[in-house]
Amino acid sequence: MSREWRSHRGAISLLAALAVVGVLGVSWLRAGGKKGAVDLSKIPPAAHRTVDFARDVKPIFAKNCYKCHGAEKQKSDYRLDVKSSALKGGSIGGAIVPGDGAASALVHYVAGADEETQMPPKGEMLSAAEVGVLRAWIDQGAKWEVEVAATTQATHWALRALTLPAIPEVKGKDWVRTPVDAFVLHELEARGMTPSAEADRRTLIRRVTFDLTGLPPTPEEMAAFVADPSKDAYEKVVDRLLASPRYGERWARHWMDAVHYAESHGHDEDKFRPHEWPYRDYLIRSFNDDKPYARFVEEQLAGDVIYPDEPQGVVATAFVAVGPWDQSSQKGILDGTVDSQAAR
């Protein structure tokens, strides 16, 4: 090999070595320096509770970390507002080790346990409680918001799809008349309890009449039920009560309470509303007609648009204005302003 080639090869090797050193040096600088020895005794213990990312962790990141590791600035190519970057660690590496908070560089830095690196580099350090929350969160798997939501959706009873449960086995089979009875009796037996004695007919008709109409039965209605020997005597009473106009009057009141229906504005002036009653009658009529709930809601939210050919669709939209209205506070609002439009 010629002397010139050996010289060129040596130069190339030297340049390659310098390039490698340069890359390593840049990485070292971008990481904020080399990772020093870690004093685990400085790391506070993990919080002794289940940690929620949105409630417990994200506020700590927002307060202390997002300024340098957020959407606007990413020192060391590291972001704590993005899951993939937070776990990978940017040029730091090993920032979060799901399942092991004590081995995570992020915990070392915020706890002041790393002799070379402390985070935040300036200002107030995280408290021991905050570090304990981060450590517990990582110990528990470092789950992000979407993962927590997915887990909750899969486990929380209110978010699971409805399923038809099996009818439980009970000892007092003679007491059970409907599947609902079986569930009630199953719980009673599990607690060592027995059902109450069956109500007499006078008590029964009073209960169901008050429940469905809000009124007591007349003496004639009570006497007729007591004297009716048929097996479906109770069912006939229920059908009669459901068909009564009093049924809608009774149950529409619950909806009126929910939407704060009133026939005056309330507040200090309490101006009378002479044209509010059509909405009240609409509700009563809807309950008495056994209107489907979806239609009932649609009419109140946008009946004038969805059902333009139905006069009651316009009446139903009174839903948006039946509650209390502080008229006196609107007197000082100038016409043509956003506030006046909102009030209108």
C-alpha positions as CSV (number, residue, x, y, z in Angstrom):
1,M,0.0,0.0,0.0
2,S,1.4,3.4,-0.9
3,R,2.3,6.0,1.6
4,E,-0.2,8.4,0.2
5,W,-3.1,5.8,0.5
6,R,-2.2,5.0,4.1
7,S,-2.2,8.7,4.8
8,H,-5.6,9.2,3.2
9,R,-7.0,6.2,5.0
10,G,-5.7,7.5,8.3
11,A,-7.3,10.9,7.6
12,I,-10.6,9.2,6.8
13,S,-10.5,7.2,10.0
14,L,-9.7,10.3,12.0
15,L,-12.6,12.2,10.4
16,A,-15.0,9.3,11.1
17,A,-13.9,9.1,14.7
18,L,-14.3,12.9,15.1
19,A,-17.8,12.6,13.6
20,V,-18.8,9.9,16.1
21,V,-17.4,12.0,18.9
22,G,-19.2,15.0,17.6
23,V,-22.6,13.2,17.5
24,L,-22.1,11.9,21.0
25,G,-21.0,15.3,22.1
26,V,-24.1,16.9,20.6
27,S,-26.3,14.3,22.2
28,W,-24.6,14.8,25.5
29,L,-25.2,18.6,25.2
30,R,-28.8,18.2,24.1
31,A,-29.5,16.0,27.1
32,G,-28.2,18.7,29.4
33,G,-25.0,16.9,30.3
34,K,-24.1,13.3,31.2
35,K,-26.3,11.3,33.5
36,G,-24.7,11.2,36.8
37,A,-24.9,8.8,39.7
38,V,-28.3,8.5,41.3
39,D,-28.9,8.7,45.0
40,L,-32.1,6.7,45.4
41,S,-32.4,7.7,49.0
42,K,-33.4,11.2,47.8
43,I,-36.5,9.9,46.0
44,P,-39.7,10.3,48.0
45,P,-41.9,7.2,48.4
46,A,-44.7,6.7,46.0
47,A,-48.1,8.0,46.9
48,H,-50.3,5.3,48.5
49,R,-53.3,5.7,46.3
50,T,-54.6,5.2,42.8
51,V,-53.2,8.1,40.7
52,D,-55.3,9.6,37.8
53,F,-53.4,11.2,35.0
54,A,-55.8,14.1,34.3
55,R,-56.6,14.8,37.9
56,D,-53.1,14.3,39.5
57,V,-50.3,14.2,37.0
58,K,-51.2,16.6,34.2
59,P,-51.4,19.6,36.6
60,I,-47.9,18.9,37.8
61,F,-46.6,18.7,34.3
62,A,-48.4,21.9,33.3
63,K,-47.1,23.8,36.3
64,N,-43.5,22.7,36.2
65,C,-42.6,21.0,32.9
66,Y,-44.6,22.2,29.9
67,K,-42.6,25.5,29.7
68,C,-39.5,23.6,28.5
69,H,-41.0,20.3,27.4
70,G,-44.4,21.2,25.9
71,A,-46.0,22.3,22.7
72,E,-44.0,25.5,22.3
73,K,-40.5,24.4,23.4
74,Q,-38.9,20.9,23.5
75,K,-35.5,21.0,25.2
76,S,-33.6,17.8,24.6
77,D,-36.2,16.9,22.0
78,Y,-38.4,15.9,24.9
79,R,-42.1,16.6,25.4
80,L,-44.3,15.7,28.4
81,D,-47.5,16.6,26.7
82,V,-47.2,13.8,24.1
83,K,-47.3,10.2,25.3
84,S,-44.8,8.8,22.8
85,S,-42.2,11.4,23.5
86,A,-42.7,11.3,27.3
87,L,-42.1,7.5,27.4
88,K,-39.2,7.4,24.9
89,G,-37.4,10.2,26.6
90,G,-36.1,12.3,23.7
91,S,-32.3,12.5,23.7
92,I,-32.3,11.8,27.5
93,G,-33.6,8.3,27.1
94,G,-35.2,6.2,29.8
95,A,-37.3,9.1,31.1
96,I,-40.3,7.0,32.1
97,V,-40.1,3.3,32.7
98,P,-43.8,2.2,33.1
99,G,-44.1,0.1,36.2
100,D,-40.9,1.3,37.8
101,G,-40.8,4.9,39.0
102,A,-37.6,4.4,40.9
103,A,-35.8,3.5,37.6
104,S,-37.2,6.4,35.6
105,A,-34.9,9.3,34.9
106,L,-37.8,11.7,35.1
107,V,-38.2,10.9,38.8
108,H,-34.5,11.1,39.4
109,Y,-34.4,14.6,37.9
110,V,-37.4,16.1,39.6
111,A,-36.4,14.5,43.0
112,G,-32.9,15.9,42.7
113,A,-31.5,12.4,43.0
114,D,-29.2,12.7,39.9
115,E,-26.0,14.4,40.7
116,E,-25.7,16.0,37.2
117,T,-29.3,16.9,36.3
118,Q,-32.0,18.6,38.2
119,M,-35.5,19.5,36.9
120,P,-36.8,22.2,36.7
121,P,-33.3,23.6,36.2
122,K,-34.4,26.9,37.7
123,G,-37.0,27.9,40.2
124,E,-38.8,25.9,42.8
125,M,-38.3,22.2,42.9
126,L,-41.3,19.8,43.0
127,S,-42.5,19.0,46.5
128,A,-42.0,15.5,47.9
129,A,-45.8,14.9,47.5
130,E,-45.7,15.8,43.8
131,V,-42.7,13.5,43.2
132,G,-44.5,10.8,45.1
133,V,-47.5,11.2,42.8
134,L,-45.4,11.0,39.7
135,R,-43.6,7.9,41.1
136,A,-46.9,6.2,42.0
137,W,-48.3,7.1,38.5
138,I,-45.3,5.4,36.8
139,D,-45.4,2.4,39.2
140,Q,-49.1,2.0,38.2
141,G,-48.2,1.8,34.5
142,A,-47.9,5.5,33.5
143,K,-51.3,5.4,31.8
144,W,-52.3,8.4,29.7
145,E,-55.7,10.0,29.6
146,V,-57.0,8.0,26.5
147,E,-55.9,4.7,28.1
148,V,-57.6,5.6,31.4
149,A,-60.8,6.6,29.5
150,A,-60.7,3.3,27.6
151,T,-60.2,1.3,30.8
152,T,-63.0,3.2,32.6
153,Q,-65.3,2.6,29.6
154,A,-64.6,-1.1,29.8
155,T,-65.1,-1.5,33.5
156,H,-67.5,1.2,34.8
157,W,-71.0,-0.1,35.0
158,A,-72.6,3.1,33.7
159,L,-70.6,2.9,30.4
160,R,-71.1,-0.8,29.7
161,A,-73.6,-2.0,27.2
162,L,-76.9,-3.4,28.7
163,T,-77.1,-7.1,29.0
164,L,-80.0,-9.3,30.0
165,P,-78.9,-11.0,33.3
166,A,-79.9,-14.5,34.3
167,I,-82.9,-14.7,36.7
168,P,-81.5,-15.7,40.1
169,E,-82.5,-18.8,41.9
170,V,-84.4,-18.3,45.1
171,K,-85.8,-20.4,47.9
172,G,-89.3,-18.9,48.2
173,K,-90.4,-19.7,44.6
174,D,-94.1,-19.4,45.6
175,W,-93.6,-15.7,46.4
176,V,-92.3,-14.9,42.9
177,R,-94.8,-13.8,40.3
178,T,-92.5,-11.9,37.9
179,P,-88.7,-12.0,37.1
180,V,-88.4,-8.7,39.0
181,D,-89.7,-10.4,42.1
182,A,-86.9,-13.0,41.8
183,F,-84.2,-10.3,41.9
184,V,-85.9,-8.6,44.9
185,L,-86.2,-11.9,46.8
186,H,-82.7,-12.9,46.0
187,E,-81.3,-9.8,47.7
188,L,-83.7,-10.2,50.7
189,E,-82.6,-13.9,51.2
190,A,-79.0,-12.9,50.9
191,R,-79.5,-10.6,53.9
192,G,-81.5,-13.1,55.9
193,M,-84.7,-11.1,55.3
194,T,-88.2,-12.0,54.2
195,P,-90.8,-10.1,52.2
196,S,-93.4,-8.0,53.9
197,A,-96.9,-9.4,54.1
198,E,-99.1,-8.7,51.1
199,A,-101.0,-5.5,51.3
200,D,-104.8,-5.6,51.6
201,R,-106.9,-4.3,48.7
202,R,-107.7,-1.0,50.3
203,T,-104.1,-0.2,50.9
204,L,-103.1,-1.5,47.4
205,I,-105.5,0.7,45.5
206,R,-104.5,3.8,47.6
207,R,-100.8,3.2,46.9
208,V,-101.2,2.8,43.1
209,T,-103.7,5.7,42.8
210,F,-101.5,8.1,44.6
211,D,-98.5,6.9,42.6
212,L,-100.0,7.3,39.2
213,T,-102.3,10.4,39.7
214,G,-101.2,12.0,42.9
215,L,-104.7,11.8,44.2
216,P,-106.5,9.3,46.5
217,P,-109.1,6.9,45.1
218,T,-112.7,7.8,45.5
219,P,-114.8,5.7,47.9
220,E,-116.6,4.3,44.9
221,E,-113.4,3.2,43.2
222,M,-112.1,1.7,46.4
223,A,-115.3,-0.3,47.0
224,A,-115.4,-1.5,43.4
225,F,-111.8,-2.8,43.6
226,V,-112.4,-4.6,46.9
227,A,-115.5,-6.3,45.5
228,D,-113.9,-7.3,42.2
229,P,-113.1,-11.1,42.4
230,S,-111.3,-11.3,39.0
231,K,-107.6,-12.3,38.8
232,D,-106.8,-9.2,36.8
233,A,-108.6,-6.7,39.1
234,Y,-105.3,-4.9,39.9
235,E,-104.3,-4.7,36.2
236,K,-107.6,-3.1,35.4
237,V,-107.1,-0.5,38.0
238,V,-103.7,0.3,36.6
239,D,-105.0,0.6,33.1
240,R,-107.8,2.9,34.2
241,L,-105.3,5.2,36.0
242,L,-102.9,5.3,33.1
243,A,-105.8,6.4,30.8
244,S,-106.8,9.1,33.2
245,P,-106.0,12.8,32.4
246,R,-104.8,13.0,35.9
247,Y,-101.8,10.7,35.0
248,G,-100.3,13.4,32.7
249,E,-100.9,16.1,35.2
250,R,-99.1,14.2,37.9
251,W,-96.0,13.1,35.9
252,A,-95.6,16.3,33.8
253,R,-94.9,18.1,37.1
254,H,-91.6,16.1,37.4
255,W,-90.5,17.5,34.0
256,M,-91.6,21.0,34.9
257,D,-89.5,20.8,38.1
258,A,-86.5,19.6,36.1
259,V,-86.7,22.6,33.6
260,H,-87.7,25.1,36.3
261,Y,-91.0,25.9,34.7
262,A,-92.7,28.9,36.2
263,E,-95.5,31.3,35.1
264,S,-93.5,34.4,36.2
265,H,-89.9,35.5,35.7
266,G,-88.8,35.2,39.3
267,H,-86.0,37.5,40.7
268,D,-86.8,40.9,42.1
269,E,-89.4,42.1,39.5
270,D,-91.0,38.7,39.0
271,K,-92.9,39.7,35.9
272,F,-95.9,37.6,35.1
273,R,-95.8,35.4,31.9
274,P,-99.3,35.3,30.5
275,H,-98.5,32.9,27.7
276,E,-96.5,30.2,29.5
277,W,-99.4,27.8,30.0
278,P,-99.4,26.3,26.5
279,Y,-96.0,24.6,27.3
280,R,-97.5,23.2,30.5
281,D,-100.4,21.8,28.6
282,Y,-98.0,20.4,25.9
283,L,-96.2,18.4,28.6
284,I,-99.4,17.1,30.1
285,R,-100.7,16.0,26.7
286,S,-97.3,14.4,25.9
287,F,-97.4,12.2,29.0
288,N,-101.0,11.3,28.5
289,D,-100.4,10.4,24.8
290,D,-97.4,8.2,25.9
291,K,-95.2,10.1,23.4
292,P,-91.8,8.3,22.7
293,Y,-89.0,10.0,24.7
294,A,-86.8,10.7,21.7
295,R,-89.6,12.6,20.0
296,F,-90.4,14.4,23.3
297,V,-86.8,15.7,23.5
298,E,-86.5,16.6,19.8
299,E,-89.7,18.7,19.9
300,Q,-88.4,20.7,22.9
301,L,-84.9,21.3,21.5
302,A,-85.8,22.1,17.9
303,G,-89.4,21.3,17.2
304,D,-89.9,24.4,15.0
305,V,-87.2,23.1,12.6
306,I,-87.6,19.3,12.9
307,Y,-91.4,19.3,12.8
308,P,-92.3,22.6,11.0
309,D,-95.8,21.4,10.1
310,E,-96.7,20.5,13.7
311,P,-98.1,23.5,15.6
312,Q,-97.1,21.8,18.9
313,G,-93.4,21.8,17.7
314,V,-93.2,25.5,18.2
315,V,-95.0,25.3,21.6
316,A,-92.5,22.7,22.7
317,T,-89.5,25.0,22.1
318,A,-90.7,27.1,25.1
319,F,-88.4,24.6,26.9
320,V,-85.5,27.0,26.2
321,A,-87.1,29.9,28.0
322,V,-89.3,28.6,30.8
323,G,-86.8,29.0,33.6
324,P,-86.1,32.1,35.8
325,W,-85.3,35.3,33.9
326,D,-83.6,38.3,35.6
327,Q,-85.3,41.0,33.5
328,S,-84.0,43.8,35.6
329,S,-80.3,43.0,34.8
330,Q,-81.0,43.4,31.1
331,K,-82.1,47.0,31.3
332,G,-78.6,48.4,31.1
333,I,-77.6,46.4,28.1
334,L,-77.1,48.4,24.9
335,D,-78.9,47.3,21.8
336,G,-76.7,45.8,19.1
337,T,-74.2,44.3,21.5
338,V,-73.3,40.7,22.0
339,D,-74.9,40.8,25.4
340,S,-78.2,42.0,24.0
341,Q,-78.1,39.2,21.4
342,A,-77.5,36.6,24.1
343,A,-80.3,38.0,26.2
344,R,-82.7,37.9,23.3
